[in-house]
Amino acid sequence: MSEMDQEPSSEQPTEPGSARQVAPVEDAWPPPGGPAEVPAAKPRRNLPADVFTPWGWGQLCLFLIVALATLFLLTNLMALGAIFWFHVKEVNIQHFAETSATFLSLRTAVWYVLLMTYLFATIRLGRHVPFWRTIGWRNFRPGEMPRLAKYAMGAVGGMALAVVVELASLALRTRAKLPIEALFHNRIGVLWLMGVGILVAPAVEETVFRGYLYPVLARSLGVEGGILATGILFGLMHAPQLWGGWGQIALLMLVGIILTYARARTGTVLSSWLLHVGYNTFLFAGFFVSTGGLRHLPPT
């Protein structure tokens, strides 16, 4: 049985706001077989069991510091590598780092690996608890619908969300040139963006935002407040890519809120990940088709 399958009955999720959400903290944490010395958070209001995690604001702030520091160091190390190995002129390095899809994709992939390594070290090795289940990756609760059908519905739902957001984005289109548009100018770079955007980014971003951040916010602000705050922060993280497109940034915040609601309603990051994968896949597929399978783009 996988780690995601090992779910105690008290952690069965319910819809936010329902009366069945209440669960004693001692049932929510530590999980059966977990270390008794890990202190449980004290409940301040009626909350679902899945938001009681062994980390709080202190660990969250430390994670933010580590994330920003590693991003800064990684960006500078890769910039030096571009100067010495790929002969990018020093005066052009900032422009290169902001417009090279390959550079940004590689930096994002490596940064995400470092973040996941940090989370694994602090949760699995530091707390000696199951990593994936503790950070919110649980299988769907048993129900009338087959599990495979739930997976399909999540992915298709993400694609439908992408259609709605794209249509709304057309209505809110700005004349400003968005920074993200500069990344889609050559075939190799776009392929890197697709790989990271579909295979890597949804899994890591859902783990960080819906798995690590949301439970802390929900314990402090309540489920509804946690959903709103997590979604807004998710949109703000992507704001530099859309700077100048304020309507597009607002839409991405709405996407973040919907993803967080899915995680809160089902009690698992798996649901928001499926939506996220479907969303990104549809957007990249649309670009792929519109460029004739990328044939209309120069190779490099």
Phi, psi and omega in degrees: 000134182284166180299325181290335181280341185278081185241122175291153185297332181290347182264011179295123187284153173228167182293138180305136177094349181279159184288341183277005182287332190297132177217135178300142182299324182294338176279332184277327182206137356284160178292161179307128181089353181281169183288128183290341185282350179285119184287142178271147177289145180276127181288138177253345179201178179291113184227151176290154184296333187287354178266357179271104184239163182278014175236158182221206185295324180298311179294327179293317178295320178296320178299319179298317178298314179298318181297314181292321180294316180293324178295317179297311181295317181296318179299316181290321178295318179291327176296317176298320177298321178295325180290314187276324185262330182248006172058036172285131181293142184301325181289343182256002190294325180293316178297320179298315182293334182269340186241352179273112180296324179296314179300310183294322180294315179296317179298316180297316181298314180294318179299316180295322176298318179296319179295317179295324177296318178297314180297318179297318181295320183281333182264304185284312183276323182282322183257345180060046177232160179301126187291303189295315181291323181293326182268011168106359179273096179235154175288159177298147177292150179300144179197187181290329182277134178300150183299321180297323178295324178294320177299314181296318180297322179296313181294316179294323177298321177296321178293319178297321177298320179297320178298313181298316181293320178297317178296318178294324180295325176297321179290334182256015186304136180253155177281344180291144177278118184280143180305325184294336181294333181288347183276341187260059184238357174211157190294315182297316180297319180294322178297321176296317179299317179298314181299312181289320184292334181258318188269331188249305188302313181301317182295314183287316181294324177291322177297317183287308187281307184274337181266318187260316185279312186305314181302322180293316179295321180294323179293329182271322188250356188087166184299312182297315178296321178296321178297312181296313183295317180296317180296319179295317179296324177299315178295321180294328178297328180268359184302320180303328179290336186243020186302128184102337176259077188294326176294321179293323177295318178297321178296322180291328173296319178297320176300316179299321178295317179296318178298318180291323177298319179299319179294319181292320183291322183266343181078014181217142175293340181304321182292316179291328177295317179299316177299317182295315179297314179299319180299306181295320181299317181296317181296315180291324178296320178298317178294321180299315180291318184293339179257018179063044183070032180072006181292337180280358179257147174294152183300315183225000000 
